[in-house]
């Protein structure tokens, strides 16, 4: 699915994107006991929703939410 979406967007770096995807998946699978701070399912949410989640995750704890 990642490759299809990348090609449909017209990305010129699809092989690099796929390599990064594979490396990330390998990292997650190799460290099952790690509590990852953020995992996004971009195949299940919009770009705007993903951006909002990332923005919220990067805010300092004392900064008010939107």
PyMOL commands that set and color helices and strands:
alter all, ss='L'
color gray80, all
select helices_A, chain A and resi 2-9+14-30+47-58
alter helices_A, ss='H'
color red, helices_A
deselect
rebuild
show_as cartoon
